[in-house]
Amino acid sequence: MNDEPIPVLRTTDHGTAKLMPDVDRERAWLLTVDGAPQSYVDLDEPTHLEFEYARRLGHVLDTVAEPGRALDVLHLGGGALTLPRYVAATRPGSRQDVVEFDRGLLELVVEQLPLPADAGVALHGADAREWLEAAPADSADVLVADVFGGSRVPAHLTTVAYARAARRVLRADGVYLANLADAAPFAFLRSQLATFATVFEELLLIAEPGVVRGRRFGNAVLVAAHQPFDIATLARRTAADAFPARVEHGPALRDFIAGAAPVREADAVPSPEPPDGAFGIG
């Protein structure tokens, strides 16, 4: 009898989703949507983060509060629920909301990769910005934005009005995290930093050195808050990772942003289309 897991292919509300088993890890799966890698989940080891950007988001989630402290976390973008699973495992008792536009994708993930019964995760099929604008004020410790329409961040999640909506939902000591993607000359990434600088006092950017230096297209994690970060701890963690990254902040980040304008509603555009082969398991 063949008990090997087999790929699952399904047309969802907004694309074609495929779940592919990892031959090297017994209960691990890669989720792609329209061919673009979206998430990686190991059901037996939810703290295993395979993608480079997910590992960097995990480092920030580990350092926003003392280890193990339960948090209220809002996730915009669901994928295979990798980070909600990570938070549930590392910060038991956390309350999490996940907002995913593709209801069919949520149904597929819950059916094939079920969450633990005690995960404390509520799932919502809705547009991320509409849900954010209707959410209670001061209700989240952390907001994680990982929203891609195909392989691009939607335009309506890039503006000053969106950043203000995020600030309203976050508590005074809350932290905003976003997974973004760009390449030199970084028009999109710089505009996003300029946009969030109009709303938050503290900004960080975490990226692989080759991306920062403009050598290739890649992911970068934007971090925004009103309170100072533990930059030293975060920098150590990201530098020591299997996929080392740099934490840009202070004068160097201000120099990077210089000349970029905040994004108004009328000027908003999606993030750039990645070149072929830009993304894969990292």
GITAGI-V745694 format. One line per field, one symbol per residue. ss: DSSP state (h for helix, s for strand, l for the rest). phi: phi as a letter, one per 40 degrees, with the letter a starting at -180 (. if undefined). burial: + if it has 16 or more other C-alpha atoms within 10 Angstrom, else -. Layout:
# GITAGI-V745694
ss=???
phi=???
burial=???
This chain:
# GITAGI-V745694
ss=lllllllsssssllsssssssllllllssssssllssssssslllllllllhhhhhhhhhhhhllllllllssssslllllhhhhhhhhhllllssssssllhhhhhhhhhhllllllllsssssllhhhhhhhlllllsssssslllsllsllhhhllhhhhhhhhhhsssssssssssssllllhhhhhhhhhhhllllsssssslhhhhlllllsssssssslllllhhhhhhhhhhlllllssslhhhhhhhhlllllllhhhlllllllllllllll
phi=.cbccbdbbacbcbibcbbbccccbdbbbbbbbfgcdbabbbccbcccbccdccccccccdcbcaddgccbcbbbchbfcgccdccccccbdgcbbbbbbcccccdccccccbccdcbcgbbbbcacdcccccccccfbbcbbbbbbbcgbbccccbbbccccccccccccdbcbbbbcbaaadcgdcccccccccccbbcbbbbbacdccdcgcacacabcbbacbccccdcccccccccdbdbbbcagdccccccdgcbdccdcbcbccccccdgcbacb
burial=-----------+--+-++++++-----++++++--++++++++--+++++++++++++++++-+-----+++++++++++++++++++++++++++++++++++++-++---+-+---+++-++++-++-+++-+---+++++++++++++++--++++++++++++++++--++++++++++--+-++++++++++-++-+++++++--++---+++++++++++--+----++-++-----++++++---++-++--+-++----+++++------+---
